């Protein structure tokens, strides 16, 4: 993904290709489909697949930095997007988390590294990096691959932090926010 609705890639012969799309939405939709195609062509999905949709600006978030995100999570079913199982997109409160703190599923920690303010990314997360064999009762079946679209609305870098409040996240918006590994021991903001 490049500015001005461009996407670039290399083919099997290492030739560089660029595609210009008529709109930002068309470029993002294409990028999502590329990510789904990568997932479907992998014999075994054993790590997080991520695809930038918008690059954002500023410095990328790393371990220890706090981010505030809007997200939607889908179950990956029948080689594509299944039902939405969680989202905070139309809610008042963003999800706030500190990368590297272990408060969210491993796939989120991995998939969000390097994201910048205003950045959007598509993540396809295998069960071992999500909820595994236990799933989440009534929401995520056991051994589910998950798809998230995440948008970073705010980044608070460690070196900019004056307090430690970046470690808390809110659970008031939904009974079990999707990126949280389990609701056991999870405290509200």
C-alpha positions as CSV (number, residue, x, y, z in Angstrom):
1,X,0.0,0.0,0.0
2,X,1.4,3.4,-1.1
3,X,0.0,6.9,-0.8
4,X,-2.4,8.2,-3.5
5,X,-4.3,4.9,-3.9
6,X,-1.3,2.9,-5.2
7,X,-0.4,-0.6,-4.3
8,X,2.9,-2.2,-5.3
9,X,4.1,-5.8,-5.2
10,X,6.7,-8.3,-6.6
11,X,5.7,-11.3,-8.7
12,X,7.4,-14.7,-8.7
13,X,10.1,-13.4,-11.0
14,X,10.8,-10.5,-8.7
15,X,9.3,-8.0,-11.1
16,X,7.9,-4.9,-9.5
17,X,4.3,-4.0,-10.3
18,X,2.2,-1.0,-9.3
19,X,-1.5,-0.6,-9.5
20,X,-3.3,2.7,-9.1
21,X,-6.9,2.5,-7.8
22,X,-9.7,5.0,-8.4
23,X,-10.4,5.4,-4.7
24,X,-8.9,4.7,-1.3
25,X,-11.8,2.3,-0.7
26,X,-11.0,0.3,-3.9
27,X,-7.3,0.1,-2.9
28,X,-8.2,-1.1,0.6
29,X,-10.8,-3.7,-0.7
30,X,-8.2,-5.1,-3.1
31,X,-5.6,-5.3,-0.2
32,X,-8.1,-7.2,2.0
33,X,-8.7,-9.7,-0.8
34,X,-4.9,-10.2,-1.3
35,X,-4.6,-11.0,2.4
36,X,-7.5,-13.5,2.2
37,X,-5.9,-15.1,-0.9
38,X,-2.5,-15.4,1.0
39,X,-4.3,-17.1,3.8
40,X,-6.2,-19.5,1.5
41,X,-3.0,-20.4,-0.4
42,X,-1.0,-21.2,2.8
43,X,-0.9,-25.0,3.4
44,X,-0.8,-24.2,7.2
45,X,-1.4,-20.8,8.7
46,X,1.1,-20.8,11.6
47,X,1.6,-17.1,12.0
48,X,-0.3,-13.8,11.8
49,X,-0.9,-12.5,8.3
50,X,-1.1,-8.7,8.1
51,X,-1.8,-6.4,5.3
52,X,-1.6,-2.6,5.6
53,X,-4.6,-0.8,4.2
54,X,-3.5,2.7,5.2
55,X,0.0,3.5,6.4
56,X,-0.8,6.3,8.8
57,X,1.8,8.8,9.9
58,X,4.3,9.4,12.6
59,X,6.4,6.8,14.4
60,X,5.3,3.2,14.5
61,X,4.1,1.7,17.8
62,X,6.5,-0.9,19.4
63,X,6.5,-2.9,22.6
64,X,5.7,-0.8,25.6
65,X,3.8,1.9,23.6
66,X,0.1,2.4,24.1
67,X,-2.4,2.6,21.3
68,X,-6.1,3.3,21.0
69,X,-7.8,1.4,18.3
70,X,-11.1,0.9,16.5
71,X,-11.6,-2.6,15.3
72,X,-14.0,-5.2,13.9
73,X,-13.5,-8.9,14.3
74,X,-14.9,-11.6,12.0
75,X,-14.7,-15.4,12.1
76,X,-12.8,-16.8,9.1
77,X,-15.3,-19.3,7.6
78,X,-15.6,-21.0,4.2
79,X,-12.3,-19.4,3.0
80,X,-13.5,-15.9,3.7
81,X,-15.2,-13.5,6.1
82,X,-17.8,-15.1,8.3
83,X,-19.9,-13.4,10.9
84,X,-18.8,-10.4,12.9
85,X,-18.2,-11.5,16.5
86,X,-17.1,-8.2,18.0
87,X,-16.6,-4.5,17.0
88,X,-16.2,-1.2,18.7
89,X,-16.4,0.9,15.5
90,X,-19.7,2.5,16.2
91,X,-19.2,2.8,20.0
92,X,-18.0,5.8,22.0
93,X,-15.0,4.1,23.5
94,X,-11.9,3.0,21.7
95,X,-9.9,-0.1,22.9
96,X,-6.8,1.1,24.7
97,X,-3.9,-1.2,25.1
98,X,-0.2,-1.3,25.8
99,X,1.7,-3.4,23.3
100,X,3.7,-6.2,24.8
101,X,1.7,-6.3,28.1
102,X,0.0,-9.6,27.3
103,X,-3.5,-8.1,27.9
104,X,-4.7,-9.1,24.4
105,X,-4.4,-12.2,22.2
106,X,-0.9,-12.9,20.9
107,X,-2.0,-12.3,17.3
108,X,-2.9,-8.7,18.1
109,X,0.4,-8.0,19.9
110,X,2.3,-9.3,16.8
111,X,0.0,-7.8,14.2
112,X,-0.1,-4.3,15.5
113,X,3.6,-3.8,15.9
114,X,4.8,-0.9,13.8
115,X,1.4,0.6,13.2
116,X,1.2,4.4,13.0
117,X,-1.5,6.9,14.0
118,X,-4.2,6.8,11.3
119,X,-3.0,3.5,10.1
120,X,-5.4,0.7,9.2
121,X,-4.3,-3.0,9.0
122,X,-6.0,-6.2,8.2
123,X,-5.0,-9.2,10.4
124,X,-5.7,-12.9,9.9
125,X,-4.9,-14.7,13.1
126,X,-4.6,-18.5,13.4
127,X,-6.2,-20.3,16.4
128,X,-2.9,-20.8,18.2
129,X,-2.3,-17.0,18.2
130,X,-6.0,-16.3,19.2
131,X,-8.2,-18.3,21.5
132,X,-7.0,-21.8,20.6
133,X,-8.9,-24.9,21.4
134,X,-11.1,-23.2,24.1
135,X,-12.6,-20.4,22.0
136,X,-14.9,-17.9,23.7
137,X,-18.2,-19.3,24.9
138,X,-21.1,-18.2,22.7
139,X,-18.9,-16.0,20.5
140,X,-15.8,-17.7,19.1
141,X,-15.9,-21.5,18.4
142,X,-12.9,-23.6,19.4
143,X,-10.0,-23.6,16.9
144,X,-11.2,-20.5,15.0
145,X,-9.1,-18.4,12.7
146,X,-10.0,-14.7,13.2
147,X,-9.9,-11.7,10.9
148,X,-9.6,-8.2,12.3
149,X,-9.6,-4.8,10.7
150,X,-7.9,-2.4,13.1
151,X,-7.4,1.3,12.9
152,X,-5.0,3.1,15.2
153,X,-6.5,6.4,16.3
154,X,-3.8,7.3,18.8
155,X,-0.3,6.2,19.7
156,X,1.4,7.1,22.9
157,X,5.1,6.2,22.7
158,X,6.9,5.0,25.8
159,X,9.3,7.9,25.8
160,X,6.3,10.3,25.7
161,X,4.5,8.6,28.7
162,X,4.4,10.5,32.0
163,X,2.1,8.0,33.7
164,X,1.3,4.3,33.6
165,X,-2.3,4.5,32.6
166,X,-1.6,3.1,29.2
167,X,-1.9,-0.4,30.7
168,X,-5.7,-0.3,31.3
169,X,-8.3,-1.0,28.8
170,X,-12.1,-0.8,29.0
171,X,-14.4,-3.8,28.9
172,X,-17.6,-1.8,29.3
173,X,-18.5,-1.7,25.6
174,X,-19.0,-5.5,25.2
175,X,-19.2,-8.5,27.4
176,X,-15.9,-10.0,26.2
177,X,-13.9,-7.7,23.9
178,X,-12.6,-9.9,21.1
179,X,-8.8,-9.2,21.5
180,X,-8.8,-10.1,25.2
181,X,-7.6,-13.6,25.7
182,X,-10.1,-14.5,28.4
183,X,-12.5,-12.6,30.6
184,X,-11.0,-14.2,33.8
185,X,-9.3,-11.6,35.8
186,X,-10.0,-8.8,33.3
187,X,-10.7,-5.6,35.1
188,X,-12.6,-2.6,33.7
189,X,-11.0,0.7,33.2
